[in-house]
Amino acid sequence: MKPVLCVLLSMLILLTGCQTLPDNTSQDGATTQASSTVLSDNYYLSNLVGQTDQQIVETDLESALSHSNVNQFFQAVNDYNQTIQQTSLLAEFSQTSLPQYDLVKIDELWQAAKGDFIGTNCRINTFTLLKDQLQIPDSEGDESLLFLDLEAIETGQLMTEEERKRFVYLFGRIETEATKDVAVHAAKMKEHLSTITFSSAAKMLSVVYHDDLDGHGLFIGHVGVMLESSRGVLFVEKLSFQEPYQAIYFSSKDQVYDYLLKKYALDYGQETAPAFIMENDQFVQSAQ
């Protein structure tokens, strides 16, 4: 693969997601803009700053995931939020438009404190939460588009060698056909992901991209954890290495799909197939 094109693709992918919660719009330095096309009116969003918010999400996550994995996840959340001094973060669950994060200040604070460690992203955090629930074959994966992930894993000493191998198999690039037919690509992803046993309660929700830079391949460009609770449908994500954690309660799974496609399935007249969503190993929706 041509190095410059590989970097451009990876940066685009990596840097470009009953009982109701209290309606509270207090913020800590966050700036917002109207985002009605991205989120529905019936949702609650938090950057997991306060103890109350963390306890709400922790309780729901631990209903389906191991305590040790959830604890490791929140250690990373607290480290990130403290390092960036809560810049632009929502103070508590709010029914508001998507925050516009001050990425310049966040980046300055992170680099000053962490140096060469670029932090964690959506794939690393999703693996952290789900790893004990996933049965992954002892096979090699294609790590060609995971170089930033693997750099972070090595620098931050985030995984064992066995976990690293499982991570690469789960998120590695998958070969596909030269077509814009989403059904063909979804079948390829299903074939790969069906070799993995997933949790039936806490789902891995993936946005899959098609690239044609070095042959045709499929890559999980964004991913998070979704589960249903008495409060609604919870989706937990780390937006990117630089951007914050978000926990969002939606009123339905369809609203989560809609949020992901509108935020991450960008259409720029590309020759490749549009992005699509997999719930564990099942295709659920595409951008077209």
N, C-alpha and C positions, 0 to 999 in steps of 0.2 A: 504494500500500500504506500502511496506517495506520502511522505511524512507531513508536509504542510497541509494537504487535504485531510489527512487523518486527524490532525490537531484541530482544524476548523470544524469538522464534523463533531468531534468529541466535545469541544467547548460549546457548540450549539446545543447538543443534547444535555450536557451536564449542568449548564448554567441558565438555560432557557426554561402538591401538591397532600302519643305516649307522654312520658314525663319530660318537660322541657327544662332547660337551664335558665338561670336568672337573666333577664334582659338588662344588661349593664354595659354602657358604652364608654366607661372611663378608660383612658389610654395613658401611656407613659412615653411621650415624645413621638408617637406614631402620627404619620400623615396619611390621609386616605384620599381616594378619588372614587367617583361613581363606578361601580363594577357590576351593574345589574345583568350584563350579558355573561358574566363569569359565575356568579353565585346566585342561587335563588333567594327569595326573601326569607325563607324558613330555614335558617341555619344559625349556628353559633360557633365562633372561631376564637381560639386562644393560642398564644405562643408559649404556653406552659411556664409562665413566670412565677405565679403565686402558688403557695402550698395547697390551697383549696382546689385550684384547677388541676394540679398534679394528682391530688388524691382522687378526684372524679375520674380522670382518665386512667390512672393506675388501677383503680377498682375494676373498670371495664376490661382493661387489657388482661389483668390477672384472672378474669373469669374464663379466659381461653388460653393464656400463655403462661409459661413458667415464671415464678417470682424472680429467679436469678436473671433471666433475660430482660424482664421489665425493669429490674433494678439497674442493670448495666445500661439500658437505654436511658433511664432518667439521670444517671451519672453523666452521660454525654450531654443531655439536655442542659443540666445545671452548669456544666463546664462551659458550654457555648454561651448561654445567656449571661453568665457572670463575666466571661471574657469580653464580650461586646458591650458590657455595662448596660444591658437591656435596651440598647439603642433601637428605637422605632417599634418596640414590642408592645403588644396589647397587654395591659396589666391584668386583665381577667376576661373570662368568656364574654364576648360581645356579639350582638347582632348588628354588624356594620359592614361596610364595603371592605374589600381586600386591602390590607395595609400596603403602603408604598414604603419599602424599607430604604434607609439611608445606607446604601451599599458602600459608598466611599468611606464613611466613618467606620462602619462595621469592619471593612477590610483593613483599615489603618489600625484599629484596636486589636484585631486578631493577629495580624502580622507582628505587631510590637510585642505581643505576649507569647506567640507560638512559633515564630520564625519560619522554618522550612515545613512545618507540619500544616498541611492545607485544611485539615479538619475532616469531617465525615459528610457523606452525601446520602441521597435517598436509598441507594442500594445497600450501603453499609449498615444503615440504621434498620432497614427492613430485615436484613439478614440477622442482625443482632436480636430483634424481637422474635423472629420465627424459627431460628436455627434448631432449637430442640424439638420442634414439631415437624421438621422436614426430614424425610428419608431420601438421601441423594446418592445416586450410584457412585461407586469408586472409579470414576472415569475422568479423563482429561477434558477440559473445556478450552475454547478459543478465547484467549485473553487479549487479543489485539486491540480492542476498544476499551479495555479496562485499565489502561496504564496509569491513569490518575488515581483510580480506586486503589490499585495495588501499591502505588507510591505512598498513599495515605495509610494503608494498612501496615506497610513496612515501617514507615517513619514513626507512626503512633503506636506500633506494636499492638495492634488491635485484635489480631487473630492468631491462633495456632496454625501450624502448617496444614494440619488436617482440615481446619475450618477454611483456610485460604483456598484449598483445592475444591472444597464443596461450593464455596462462593463463586469461583470461576466457572464451574460446571453450570451452576444455576443461572448466572447472568452473562455468560459468554456469548459471543456472536454465533448465530446459526445460519448456515448456508440455505439459500432459497432460490427460487426460479426468477427469470427475467420477465416479470409480468407486473401489471398494476392491479391485478385481481386480488383483493384482500382475502377472499376465501382461500386462495392457494397459500398465502402467507400464514393465515390463521391456522390452517391445517398443519403447516410445518412447525409452528410454535406449539401446537397441541401435541404433536408427535414428540417433540423434545420435552415439554413440561410434564407429559404423561409418564415419563420415566421417574418422576419425583412424586413422593407421597406428601400431600399438603395437609394442613389443618383444615377441618371442616367448619370451624367456628371463626377463627381469625384468618381472613383471606388475604392472599397476596394479590394486589390489584396493580397491573402493569400496563404502561403505555408503550407499545411496541412500534419501532421505526424500521423502515426499509431503506437500505443504502445500496448504492451501486458503485462505490469508489474502487473496490478491489473484488470484482465479481459482485454477486448479489447476496446480501445478508440481512438478517433481522437482529435487532438489538433492543433490549429493554432500556429505554431512555429515561423513563421516570417510573417510580414504583413506591407504593406505600402499603399500609396495613389497614384493612377495613373489617369491622365487625358490628353486629347489631346488638343493641342494648335497650334497656327501658327508656333511655334518654333519646334514642334515635339511632341513626347509622353513623358510627364513628369512623373517620378516616384520619390516620396519623401519617405525617410525611415530614421529611427534611427537604426543603425546596432545592438546595444545591449545597456545595461545599461552603459557599460564602453566605447563603441566605438562611433564614431561621427555620426552626421547627414550627409546624402548624398542626393543631388538633382541631378538626371541624366536625360538628354534629349536624348531619343532614336529616331530612324527614323521610328520605327513601334512597335506595341504592341507585335508582335512575338519576337522581340529582348528583350523586357522586360521579357517575359516568359522564354526565353532562359537564360538570365542572372540569374534569380532567381533559376531555376533548377540546373544550373551548380554551383552556389554558395552554395545553401542550401540543395539540394537533394543528400546527401551523401549516397553512396552504400557501406556498409561494410558487405555484406552477411547476413543481418538480416533476421529473420524469419517473419518479418512483411512486409506489403505492402510498395512499394516505395512512396516517397512524391509526392504530386500533388498540382496543383494550382487551386484556385477558384477565379473568378472575380465576386465580389458581391456574389450572390448565384448560380452562374453558373460554372460548371466544364469546364476548358479550356485545360489543358495539364497535363501529368504526366511524371515522370522520365523514364518511360519505354513505 
